Amino acid sequence: MISLHKNQVKFNSNITISHTGGRLSSDSGLVLVKEVMNTFNFSELAKGLLHITDHRAYFTHDNIAILEQFIMQLVAGYSADSSANLLRQDPVFQMVLGKKPLASQSSLSRFLDRFSEENIHQLQSLNQALIDQARLIRNDTELIIDIDSTHSDTFGHQEQTDYNAHYQTYGYHPLVAFDGLTGDFLKAELRSGNQYTSKGVKGFIDPLLLHYNEALPHTDILVRGDSGFATPEVYESCEANSAHYVIRLKNNQKLSQRAEQLVLYGDNQKWEEREVQYFSVLYQAQSWSKPRRVCIRSVREGGELLFQHSFIVTSLSETISPEAVFSLYGKRGTMENFIKEAKSGFYFDKTDSPRFLENHVRMMMSVLAYNLVNFLKTIAFEKLNQGMTIHSIRLRLLKVAGKLVQTGRQAYLKLSSYHVYQAEFYKVFERLRQSRQWI
């Protein structure tokens, strides 16, 4: 325990402050996260799926225990590994993780060193197994796979860091996939900074489509992506796996000419008002193996003479109007919020390890931490609160002062009597208990 020098405050000379309050915790709400992990049988799943080569002859902390501690620190908002040097003695962290003392910063660093490329795939399998359970609990029957790429800054000479012309800076360029309906983080893959948006997308998306076709055959799947993913391999992967797609196309001369031929100019049109027209055509680009449906939106702003055109290629039938197709694509914007949440709330873009592989592991840890909290929201929160960010969740439910009191047979976690959101806390706790019946 660290004690700071006592300090007298200016607003009241009778008050002094110091970090000498004893074995109190400011993270007592983490019991909710541990309840989620227990509901999903996280430890047993991890033991069965994650096999890390470990040459240690003697050790205090096994790899699964360190994995859980790593994730719990991210959920609690501690991005620096050095936080473990204090948190390893925190009574609530010890209680929820079932060990005392916990691993130190040096143990976390050595843990990352033990990972291999195969372990990355195993972490993804663990993530997939957790999502499958969550879908069963929530009774999800539809899936929208939103694919995108994002940027992670680097600030040194990390392996495979490179310049990205789009973001005009150095770093990594990971691929990500989210469920557009639930916010689940389906998959992530770290790539060098100079990789083009769609590089490797077939190998990225094929396992997802294959898994959901086999594991959940009655799930309706839709893939959405921006123009960076407008490649034949994406369309063909979706078609081969009975998945629909809605992908934006870049503007080109042929499509623009088709659109101009379709636009209707009315004699009584009020030119000062905005005008929108929708069309649907069959179109085959030179690189495509067959014609595909392309939806067109032509927009003329008020006071303008010419239309601006947008294009979406889709496998949805003609019974779905072009307007509905564009509306469906427009909802893809929520993905930007998911990416922002993963970065700002779970440190998805933390890249302070020199090795590429270690940074990939850190990224996967953030994915797991993100999903555990998302499961907490989508299973145990009221519908109105399911859009809360992790920062609000920490404030209301996780950052709760508490004291662990132990007797001979029992342990009592006594939370602050002045916790403003205690009623909400116990409602969430009760919904988690009820969700066990679906596992």
Secondary structure by P-SEA (a helix, b strand, c coil): cccccbbbbccccccccccccccccccccaaaaaaaaaaaaaaaaaaaccccccccccccccaaaaaaaaaaaaaaccccccccccccccaaaaaaacccccccaaaaaaaaaaccaaaaaaaaaaaaaaaaaaaaaacccbbbbbbbbbbbbbccccccbbbbcccccbbbbbbbbcccccccccbbbbbccccccccccccccaaaaaaaaaccccbbbbbbbccccccaaaaaaaaaacccbbbbbcccaaaaaaaaaabbbbccccccbbbbbbbbbbbbcccccbbbbbbbbbbbcccccbbbbbbbbbcccccccaaaaaaaaaaccaaaaaaaaaaccccccccccccaaaaaaaaaaaaaaaaaaaaaaacccccccccccaaaaaacccbbbbbbbbccccccccccccccaaaaaaaaaaaaaaacccc
